[in-house]
């Protein structure tokens, strides 16, 4: 009886936490850290970081993130803990504190997209994940004020589409040589001593980060004849920890600046200064993939050597199989154009009426076109074909429901570039695959009957793969229906920690990877959660909620939908009767 009361009280306490206040207090501290770092006030930065990591509200948010919001919350570390009740979350909050100890990570192997080899992940315990999240809250604002403008991977508010737009801006007026480089095993080979010198934080935090780096890993899989049991980690950052992406970015920080220093040594042209030399040499980095762009081949080759030496200082090197030099317009060493982040970037010789122009009206004689790469298209189609094959005996509604998110995700990702040709090709390939699927299910049936059974007409389109379900029609998405819309690149030195919440919530609503329904709700709610009233931030998980639950007769109509934080959705669902199985209202058909 007493135990039950205690549990109930703990649950009420967790539910009744003023999350709105917690978010505001923590973000205010993060904003102050960002501004202090901007002006180079290290003393204030360290003082505010210590305050943040000791904050009750920061610990609450860290625990909520790893136990409720994070997609990997159901993956356990070596202690086997993955599901926390409200009272256990509060207990975990009370236990969080910096030390010089850390438990080993659990090795998990996941498949690389389109490859047979697997990527190693190191899954920390839930306690270490929560503490790492707390540390990240304090460190990230400091480094967001320092990071170079053309680094995009694993940073809040900076997507791969921003990187692609930066490349387009660099080459649209002039054809150039490109060093397309990849770092071999970046996460696995970073030198710990070099990394800690760069982090350069206060002693207690430095000891804690070093403990995580040296914690070791336990692997019981035996994958690729790897030794089972405990192994030391003398280099690298464990992929799977919440802090690892930030540490990797810190390790690679300074590469762009080193290239710009080399640009200062280049001879200047008549009428131009060193500033023009710096502008003409561009480095765009997304995580461990980066490009160096310049019109002169010799400069590119020298940059390759300079970066190789720079990488040695942090224990890294190029991956030869993925490092090459190409030209955006003319063939070079068998390469013309390049593939980056799934996009093909290339310039084409065109006539004067289709040619791009300079600002003064002069015709360039070529046109820069970015489109989905052939490899990306092939991998996507294999995935689609595999899904169709797996649903050879499944209901048509199940197949459509499984395919639509995959189609929508791929189409939205490439909706900022010249993708209509690829969209049409995929629609054609999709029709052929679905026709084979339909013929397999209806042997000996005539063509007209198959068409009538599985296809229909919607808004003048005679070939829509659809079926009737209850009182509505479920139809398959078409790639060619996706609207092409140019992406607006993020401001070079802007950060979500600068306090401009309106700008960042607006940008998130315009993200090409954001589903149309969520974009519409974001706009209607002016970028705010309807439950807590706070702006949606870059790292927030969002979910669509039925204002009147379906179990109480609610519909899927627009006026019955709202966008909430994931944790807000959990709270609302727990209180609106959605989980009460006794109150189910059957909807009219």
C-alpha positions as CSV (number, residue, x, y, z in Angstrom):
1,X,0.0,0.0,0.0
2,X,2.7,2.4,1.0
3,X,4.8,1.5,-2.1
4,X,1.8,2.1,-4.4
5,X,1.3,5.6,-2.8
6,X,4.9,6.4,-3.2
7,X,4.8,5.4,-6.9
8,X,1.7,7.4,-7.5
9,X,3.2,10.5,-5.8
10,X,6.4,10.2,-7.8
11,X,4.4,10.0,-11.0
12,X,2.4,13.0,-10.1
13,X,5.6,14.9,-9.3
14,X,7.1,14.1,-12.7
15,X,3.9,15.0,-14.5
16,X,3.5,18.3,-12.6
17,X,7.0,19.6,-13.2
18,X,6.9,23.0,-14.8
19,X,8.6,22.1,-18.0
20,X,7.9,25.5,-19.5
21,X,10.0,27.1,-16.7
22,X,12.7,24.5,-17.1
23,X,13.1,25.1,-20.8
24,X,13.2,28.9,-20.3
25,X,15.8,28.8,-17.5
26,X,18.1,26.4,-19.4
27,X,17.8,28.2,-22.7
28,X,18.5,31.6,-21.0
29,X,21.8,30.1,-19.5
30,X,22.7,28.6,-22.9
31,X,22.1,32.0,-24.6
32,X,24.4,33.7,-22.1
33,X,27.1,31.1,-22.6
34,X,26.9,31.6,-26.4
35,X,27.2,35.4,-26.1
36,X,30.1,35.2,-23.6
37,X,31.9,32.8,-26.0
38,X,31.2,35.1,-28.9
39,X,33.0,38.0,-27.1
40,X,35.8,35.7,-25.9
41,X,35.0,35.9,-22.2
42,X,36.3,32.5,-21.1
43,X,35.9,33.1,-17.4
44,X,32.1,33.9,-17.7
45,X,31.7,30.9,-20.1
46,X,33.1,28.5,-17.5
47,X,31.1,30.0,-14.6
48,X,27.8,29.7,-16.6
49,X,28.6,26.1,-17.7
50,X,29.2,25.0,-14.1
51,X,25.9,26.7,-13.1
52,X,24.0,25.0,-16.0
53,X,25.3,21.5,-15.2
54,X,24.4,21.9,-11.5
55,X,20.9,23.2,-12.4
56,X,18.0,21.0,-11.4
57,X,16.1,22.1,-14.5
58,X,19.0,21.1,-16.8
59,X,19.2,17.7,-15.2
60,X,15.4,17.2,-15.6
61,X,15.6,18.1,-19.3
62,X,18.6,15.8,-19.9
63,X,16.8,12.9,-18.3
64,X,13.6,13.6,-20.1
65,X,15.5,13.7,-23.4
66,X,17.2,10.3,-23.0
67,X,14.3,8.5,-21.4
68,X,11.3,9.9,-23.3
69,X,12.3,11.9,-26.4
70,X,15.3,10.1,-27.8
71,X,14.6,7.6,-30.6
72,X,17.3,5.3,-29.1
73,X,15.8,5.3,-25.6
74,X,14.8,1.6,-25.8
75,X,18.4,0.5,-26.5
76,X,20.1,-0.6,-23.3
77,X,23.7,-0.2,-22.3
78,X,25.7,-2.9,-20.4
79,X,23.5,-2.5,-17.3
80,X,20.4,-3.6,-19.3
81,X,18.3,-0.6,-18.2
82,X,16.2,1.1,-20.9
83,X,12.7,1.7,-19.6
84,X,12.3,4.2,-16.7
85,X,9.2,4.9,-14.7
86,X,8.5,8.5,-13.5
87,X,9.9,7.8,-10.0
88,X,13.0,6.2,-11.6
89,X,13.5,9.3,-13.7
90,X,13.4,11.5,-10.7
91,X,15.9,9.3,-8.9
92,X,18.2,9.4,-12.0
93,X,18.0,13.3,-11.9
94,X,19.2,13.2,-8.3
95,X,22.1,10.9,-9.1
96,X,23.6,13.0,-12.0
97,X,26.9,14.5,-11.1
98,X,30.4,14.9,-12.8
99,X,33.1,12.5,-11.7
100,X,36.1,10.8,-13.2
101,X,34.3,7.5,-13.8
102,X,32.3,5.9,-16.6
103,X,31.0,2.5,-17.4
104,X,32.0,0.7,-20.7
105,X,29.8,1.0,-23.7
106,X,27.9,-1.9,-25.3
107,X,29.0,-2.7,-28.8
108,X,26.2,-2.9,-31.4
109,X,26.8,-3.4,-35.1
110,X,24.4,-1.8,-37.6
111,X,24.3,-2.1,-41.4
112,X,25.7,0.7,-43.5
113,X,23.2,1.9,-46.2
114,X,23.8,0.0,-49.4
115,X,26.8,-1.9,-48.1
116,X,27.5,-5.3,-46.7
117,X,29.9,-4.1,-44.0
118,X,28.5,-2.8,-40.6
119,X,29.2,0.3,-38.5
120,X,30.2,-0.1,-34.9
121,X,28.1,1.7,-32.2
122,X,29.0,2.1,-28.6
123,X,25.8,2.4,-26.5
124,X,26.4,4.0,-23.1
125,X,24.3,3.3,-20.0
126,X,21.2,5.4,-19.5
127,X,23.0,7.2,-16.6
128,X,26.0,8.1,-18.9
129,X,23.6,9.2,-21.7
130,X,21.8,11.6,-19.4
131,X,25.0,13.0,-18.0
132,X,26.5,13.3,-21.5
133,X,23.3,15.2,-22.6
134,X,23.8,17.6,-19.6
135,X,27.4,18.2,-20.6
136,X,26.4,18.7,-24.2
137,X,23.9,21.4,-23.1
138,X,26.7,23.3,-21.5
139,X,29.4,22.8,-24.2
140,X,27.4,23.2,-27.4
141,X,26.6,26.9,-27.0
142,X,30.2,27.7,-26.4
143,X,31.4,25.9,-29.5
144,X,28.5,27.1,-31.7
145,X,30.0,30.6,-31.2
146,X,33.4,29.3,-32.4
147,X,32.6,26.8,-35.2
148,X,33.5,27.8,-38.8
149,X,30.7,29.0,-41.0
150,X,30.9,26.2,-43.6
151,X,30.7,23.2,-41.2
152,X,27.2,21.7,-41.3
153,X,27.0,18.1,-40.0
154,X,25.8,17.4,-36.4
155,X,25.1,21.0,-35.7
156,X,21.7,22.4,-34.7
157,X,19.9,24.3,-37.4
158,X,22.4,23.3,-40.2
159,X,21.3,20.6,-42.6
160,X,22.9,18.9,-45.6
161,X,20.7,21.1,-47.8
162,X,22.6,24.1,-46.4
163,X,25.9,22.5,-47.4
164,X,24.6,21.8,-51.0
165,X,23.4,25.4,-51.3
166,X,26.8,26.7,-50.1
167,X,28.5,24.6,-52.9
168,X,26.0,25.9,-55.5
169,X,26.7,29.5,-54.5
170,X,30.5,28.9,-54.8
171,X,30.5,27.4,-58.3
172,X,27.5,28.9,-60.0
173,X,29.6,31.8,-61.6
174,X,32.7,29.8,-62.5
175,X,33.8,26.3,-63.2
176,X,36.2,25.0,-60.6
177,X,38.3,22.0,-59.4
178,X,37.0,20.1,-56.4
179,X,38.8,17.9,-53.9
180,X,36.2,15.4,-52.7
181,X,37.7,13.9,-49.5
182,X,36.6,11.4,-46.9
183,X,38.3,10.7,-43.6
184,X,39.0,7.1,-42.8
185,X,37.2,5.9,-39.6
186,X,36.9,9.5,-38.2
187,X,35.0,8.5,-35.1
188,X,37.2,5.5,-34.4
189,X,40.6,7.1,-34.8
190,X,40.6,10.6,-33.2
191,X,43.5,11.1,-30.9
192,X,42.3,11.6,-27.3
193,X,45.1,13.9,-26.2
194,X,44.7,16.2,-29.2
195,X,40.9,16.3,-28.7
196,X,41.2,17.1,-25.0
197,X,43.6,20.0,-25.8
198,X,41.0,21.4,-28.2
199,X,38.1,21.0,-25.7
200,X,40.2,22.9,-23.1
201,X,37.5,23.0,-20.4
202,X,37.6,23.2,-16.6
203,X,39.3,20.2,-14.8
204,X,36.3,18.4,-13.4
205,X,34.6,18.3,-16.8
206,X,37.8,17.4,-18.5
207,X,38.3,14.4,-16.3
208,X,34.7,13.3,-17.0
209,X,35.0,13.5,-20.8
210,X,38.4,11.7,-20.6
211,X,36.7,8.9,-18.6
212,X,34.0,8.5,-21.3
213,X,36.7,8.3,-24.0
214,X,38.8,5.7,-22.0
215,X,35.8,3.7,-20.7
216,X,36.3,0.8,-23.1
217,X,33.7,-1.3,-24.9
218,X,32.1,-4.7,-24.3
219,X,31.3,-6.8,-27.4
220,X,29.5,-10.1,-27.2
221,X,28.5,-10.3,-30.9
222,X,31.6,-11.9,-32.4
223,X,31.1,-9.9,-35.6
224,X,33.8,-10.3,-38.2
225,X,35.8,-12.5,-35.8
226,X,36.2,-9.6,-33.4
227,X,37.4,-10.5,-29.9
228,X,34.5,-11.0,-27.5
229,X,34.4,-9.3,-24.1
230,X,36.0,-6.1,-22.9
231,X,38.3,-4.0,-25.1
232,X,40.2,-0.8,-24.2
233,X,39.5,2.4,-26.2
234,X,42.8,4.3,-26.6
235,X,41.5,6.4,-29.5
236,X,38.3,7.6,-31.1
237,X,34.9,8.7,-29.7
238,X,32.1,6.1,-29.3
239,X,29.4,6.4,-31.9
240,X,26.1,6.1,-30.0
241,X,26.8,8.5,-27.2
242,X,25.0,11.8,-27.3
243,X,28.2,13.8,-26.8
244,X,30.2,12.0,-29.6
245,X,29.0,14.1,-32.6
246,X,29.9,17.4,-30.8
247,X,33.4,16.0,-29.8
248,X,34.0,14.9,-33.5
249,X,33.1,18.5,-34.7
250,X,35.5,19.9,-32.1
251,X,38.2,17.6,-33.3
252,X,37.7,18.8,-36.9
253,X,37.4,22.4,-36.0
254,X,40.1,24.6,-37.5
255,X,40.4,22.8,-40.9
256,X,38.6,25.6,-42.8
257,X,40.7,28.2,-41.0
258,X,43.9,26.4,-42.0
259,X,42.9,26.4,-45.6
260,X,42.1,30.1,-45.4
261,X,45.6,30.7,-43.9
262,X,47.0,29.0,-47.0
263,X,44.9,31.3,-49.2
264,X,46.5,34.3,-47.6
265,X,49.9,33.2,-49.0
266,X,48.7,32.9,-52.6
267,X,49.8,35.7,-55.0
268,X,47.2,38.4,-55.5
269,X,45.9,39.4,-58.9
270,X,45.9,43.0,-60.1
271,X,43.1,45.0,-58.5
272,X,42.5,42.2,-56.0
273,X,43.6,41.6,-52.4
274,X,44.0,38.8,-49.9
275,X,40.3,39.0,-49.0
276,X,39.5,37.9,-52.6
277,X,42.0,35.0,-52.3
278,X,40.2,33.8,-49.2
279,X,36.8,34.0,-50.9
280,X,38.1,32.1,-54.0
281,X,39.1,29.1,-51.8
282,X,36.2,27.4,-50.2
283,X,36.0,24.4,-47.8
284,X,32.6,22.9,-47.1
285,X,32.4,20.2,-44.4
286,X,29.6,17.9,-43.5
287,X,30.7,15.7,-40.5
288,X,33.7,13.9,-41.8
289,X,33.0,14.5,-45.5
290,X,34.3,17.7,-47.0
291,X,35.0,19.5,-50.3
292,X,37.8,22.0,-51.2
293,X,36.8,24.2,-54.2
294,X,39.1,26.4,-56.3
295,X,39.6,27.3,-59.9
296,X,43.3,26.3,-59.9
297,X,44.4,22.6,-59.9
298,X,47.7,23.3,-58.2
299,X,46.0,25.1,-55.3
300,X,43.7,22.1,-54.8
301,X,46.7,19.7,-54.8
302,X,48.5,21.8,-52.2
303,X,45.4,22.0,-50.1
304,X,45.2,18.2,-50.1
305,X,48.7,18.0,-48.8
306,X,48.1,20.7,-46.2
307,X,44.9,19.1,-44.9
308,X,46.6,15.6,-44.8
309,X,49.3,17.1,-42.5
310,X,46.7,18.9,-40.4
311,X,44.7,15.6,-39.9
312,X,47.8,13.8,-38.7
313,X,47.9,16.0,-35.6
314,X,44.6,14.6,-34.5
315,X,45.3,11.0,-35.5
316,X,43.3,11.0,-38.8
317,X,44.0,10.4,-42.5
318,X,42.3,10.4,-45.9
319,X,40.4,7.4,-47.1
320,X,42.1,6.8,-50.5
321,X,39.2,5.0,-52.1
322,X,36.9,8.0,-51.4
323,X,39.3,10.8,-52.0
324,X,39.5,12.2,-55.5
325,X,39.9,15.5,-57.5
326,X,37.4,16.3,-60.2
327,X,36.2,19.3,-62.2
328,X,32.7,20.7,-62.2
329,X,32.6,21.2,-66.0
330,X,35.4,19.3,-67.8
331,X,36.4,15.7,-67.3
332,X,39.5,15.3,-65.0
333,X,41.1,11.9,-64.4
334,X,37.9,10.3,-65.6
335,X,35.7,12.4,-63.2
336,X,33.2,15.0,-64.3
337,X,31.2,16.7,-61.6
338,X,30.9,15.0,-58.2
339,X,28.5,13.2,-55.8
340,X,28.0,14.7,-52.4
341,X,25.5,13.8,-49.7
342,X,23.4,11.9,-52.3
343,X,23.4,14.8,-54.8
344,X,25.1,15.0,-58.1
345,X,26.7,18.4,-58.7
346,X,27.8,19.2,-62.2
347,X,28.0,21.9,-64.8
348,X,26.9,21.3,-68.5
349,X,27.9,23.1,-71.7
350,X,24.8,24.8,-73.1
351,X,23.8,27.2,-75.8
352,X,23.6,31.0,-75.3
353,X,19.9,31.0,-74.6
354,X,20.1,28.5,-71.8
355,X,23.4,29.7,-70.3
356,X,23.7,31.0,-66.8
357,X,24.7,34.7,-66.6
358,X,27.0,36.8,-64.5
359,X,25.6,39.8,-62.5
360,X,26.6,42.1,-65.5
361,X,24.7,40.0,-68.0
362,X,27.7,38.2,-69.5
363,X,26.8,34.6,-70.6
364,X,28.9,31.9,-69.0
365,X,28.4,29.2,-71.6
366,X,27.4,26.5,-69.0
367,X,24.7,25.8,-66.5
368,X,25.1,24.4,-63.0
369,X,22.6,21.6,-62.3
370,X,22.3,19.7,-59.0
371,X,20.1,16.6,-59.0
372,X,19.8,13.2,-57.2
373,X,22.8,11.0,-57.8
374,X,22.4,7.8,-59.7
375,X,23.7,5.8,-56.7
376,X,21.1,7.4,-54.5
377,X,18.3,6.6,-56.9
378,X,19.5,3.0,-57.3
379,X,19.7,2.4,-53.6
380,X,16.2,3.9,-53.1
381,X,14.7,1.8,-55.8
382,X,16.2,-1.4,-54.4
383,X,14.6,-0.5,-51.1
384,X,11.2,0.2,-52.7
385,X,11.4,-3.1,-54.7
386,X,12.3,-5.0,-51.6
387,X,9.3,-3.7,-49.8
388,X,7.0,-4.6,-52.6
389,X,8.4,-8.1,-52.8
390,X,8.0,-8.5,-49.0
391,X,4.3,-7.6,-49.4
392,X,3.5,-10.0,-52.2
393,X,0.7,-11.6,-50.2
394,X,-0.2,-8.6,-48.0
395,X,-3.3,-6.5,-48.4
396,X,-3.0,-3.5,-50.8
397,X,-3.6,-1.1,-47.9
398,X,-0.7,-2.5,-46.0
399,X,1.6,-2.1,-49.0
400,X,0.5,1.5,-49.6
401,X,0.9,2.4,-45.9
402,X,4.4,1.0,-45.9
403,X,5.5,2.6,-49.2
404,X,4.2,6.1,-48.7
405,X,6.6,7.3,-45.9
406,X,9.6,5.9,-47.8
407,X,8.5,7.6,-51.1
408,X,7.6,10.9,-49.3
409,X,10.9,11.0,-47.4
410,X,13.1,10.4,-50.5
411,X,11.1,12.9,-52.6
412,X,11.2,15.6,-50.0
413,X,14.9,15.2,-49.5
414,X,15.6,16.0,-53.1
415,X,12.8,18.6,-53.5
416,X,15.2,21.5,-53.4
417,X,17.1,20.6,-56.6
418,X,16.4,19.6,-60.3
419,X,14.7,16.3,-59.5
420,X,11.7,16.1,-61.9
421,X,13.4,13.9,-64.4
422,X,14.4,11.4,-61.7
423,X,10.9,11.6,-60.2
424,X,9.3,10.7,-63.5
425,X,11.8,7.8,-63.9
426,X,10.9,6.4,-60.4
427,X,7.2,6.7,-61.1
428,X,7.7,4.7,-64.3
429,X,9.8,2.0,-62.5
430,X,7.3,2.0,-59.6
431,X,4.4,1.3,-62.0
432,X,6.2,-1.6,-63.7
433,X,7.0,-3.1,-60.3
434,X,3.4,-2.7,-59.0
435,X,2.0,-4.2,-62.2
436,X,4.2,-7.3,-61.7
437,X,2.9,-7.4,-58.1
438,X,-0.7,-7.2,-59.2
439,X,-0.3,-9.9,-62.0
440,X,1.3,-12.2,-59.5
441,X,-1.7,-11.9,-57.2
442,X,-4.2,-12.4,-60.0
443,X,-3.0,-15.2,-62.3
444,X,-5.1,-15.7,-65.4
445,X,-7.0,-12.4,-64.8
446,X,-7.4,-10.0,-67.7
447,X,-5.6,-6.7,-67.9
448,X,-8.8,-4.6,-67.5
449,X,-9.9,-6.4,-64.3
450,X,-6.5,-6.0,-62.7
451,X,-6.5,-2.3,-63.6
452,X,-10.0,-1.9,-62.2
453,X,-9.1,-3.7,-59.0
454,X,-5.9,-1.9,-58.1
455,X,-5.9,1.4,-59.9
456,X,-8.3,4.3,-60.0
457,X,-8.7,8.0,-61.0
458,X,-7.9,11.0,-58.7
459,X,-8.0,14.6,-60.0
460,X,-7.6,13.6,-63.7
461,X,-4.8,11.1,-63.0
462,X,-6.0,7.7,-64.5
463,X,-3.2,5.6,-63.0
464,X,-3.3,6.0,-59.2
465,X,-2.6,2.9,-57.2
466,X,-5.3,3.0,-54.6
467,X,-7.8,1.0,-52.4
468,X,-10.9,1.8,-50.4
469,X,-10.5,1.6,-46.6
470,X,-13.5,2.3,-44.4
471,X,-15.0,5.5,-45.6
472,X,-11.9,7.0,-47.3
473,X,-9.5,6.2,-50.2
474,X,-5.9,5.2,-49.5
475,X,-3.7,6.1,-52.4
476,X,0.0,5.7,-53.2
477,X,2.2,8.8,-53.3
478,X,3.7,9.8,-56.7
479,X,7.2,11.3,-56.9
480,X,6.3,13.7,-59.7
481,X,3.6,15.3,-57.5
482,X,6.3,16.7,-55.2
483,X,6.8,20.4,-55.5
484,X,10.3,21.7,-56.2
485,X,11.2,24.6,-54.0
486,X,14.6,26.2,-53.6
487,X,16.2,25.9,-50.2
488,X,17.4,29.1,-48.5
489,X,20.8,28.6,-46.9
490,X,21.3,29.4,-43.2
491,X,23.1,32.5,-42.3
492,X,26.9,31.8,-42.0
493,X,27.4,32.7,-38.4
494,X,23.9,32.3,-37.1
495,X,23.0,29.8,-34.3
496,X,19.8,28.7,-32.5
497,X,21.5,29.9,-29.3
498,X,21.5,33.5,-30.5
499,X,17.9,33.9,-29.1
500,X,16.2,34.5,-32.5
501,X,13.5,31.9,-31.9
502,X,11.1,33.2,-34.6
503,X,13.8,32.8,-37.3
504,X,14.7,29.3,-36.3
505,X,11.1,28.1,-35.9
506,X,10.3,29.5,-39.3
507,X,13.3,27.8,-40.9
508,X,12.2,24.5,-39.4
509,X,8.8,24.8,-40.9
510,X,10.4,25.3,-44.3
511,X,12.8,22.3,-44.1
512,X,12.5,20.2,-47.2
513,X,12.5,17.0,-45.1
514,X,9.6,18.1,-43.0
515,X,6.3,16.4,-44.0
516,X,3.6,18.7,-45.4
517,X,1.2,18.0,-42.6
518,X,3.7,19.0,-39.9
519,X,4.7,22.1,-42.0
520,X,1.1,23.1,-42.1
521,X,0.6,22.7,-38.4
522,X,3.8,24.5,-37.6
523,X,2.6,27.5,-39.6
524,X,-0.9,27.5,-38.1
525,X,0.6,27.3,-34.5
526,X,3.2,30.0,-35.3
527,X,6.1,27.6,-34.4
528,X,4.8,26.9,-30.9
529,X,3.6,23.7,-29.1
530,X,-0.1,23.9,-28.3
531,X,0.4,22.2,-24.9
532,X,3.3,24.1,-23.3
533,X,3.3,27.2,-25.5
534,X,7.1,27.1,-26.1
535,X,8.7,27.4,-29.5
536,X,9.8,24.2,-31.2
537,X,13.6,24.0,-31.2
538,X,15.9,22.2,-33.6
539,X,16.5,19.2,-31.4
540,X,12.9,18.8,-30.3
541,X,10.9,15.7,-31.3
542,X,7.4,16.6,-32.6
543,X,4.3,14.5,-32.9
544,X,0.9,15.0,-34.4
545,X,-1.9,14.7,-31.8
546,X,-5.7,14.3,-32.2
547,X,-7.3,17.0,-30.1
548,X,-10.3,14.8,-29.5
549,X,-8.9,11.3,-29.3
550,X,-10.0,8.7,-31.9
551,X,-11.2,6.5,-29.0
552,X,-13.7,9.3,-28.1
553,X,-14.9,9.8,-31.7
554,X,-12.2,12.2,-33.0
555,X,-11.5,12.4,-36.7
556,X,-8.4,12.8,-38.9
557,X,-9.7,16.2,-40.1
558,X,-7.3,19.2,-40.1
559,X,-9.3,21.0,-37.3
560,X,-8.8,18.0,-35.0
561,X,-5.0,17.9,-35.3
562,X,-2.3,19.7,-33.4
563,X,1.5,19.6,-33.2
564,X,3.0,18.8,-29.8
565,X,6.4,18.0,-28.3
566,X,6.8,14.3,-27.9
567,X,6.9,14.6,-24.1
568,X,3.9,17.0,-24.2
569,X,2.1,14.4,-26.3
570,X,2.8,11.7,-23.7
571,X,1.4,13.9,-21.0
572,X,-1.7,14.9,-23.0
573,X,-2.4,11.3,-24.0
574,X,-2.1,10.2,-20.4
575,X,-4.8,12.7,-19.3
576,X,-7.3,12.7,-22.2
577,X,-8.6,9.2,-21.9
578,X,-6.8,7.8,-25.0
579,X,-5.2,5.0,-22.9
580,X,-8.5,4.0,-21.3
581,X,-9.6,0.9,-23.1
582,X,-13.1,1.0,-21.6
583,X,-14.0,4.2,-23.3
584,X,-13.9,3.4,-27.0
585,X,-16.4,5.1,-29.3
586,X,-16.9,3.3,-32.6
587,X,-16.7,5.7,-35.5
588,X,-19.4,5.9,-38.1
589,X,-18.6,4.3,-41.4
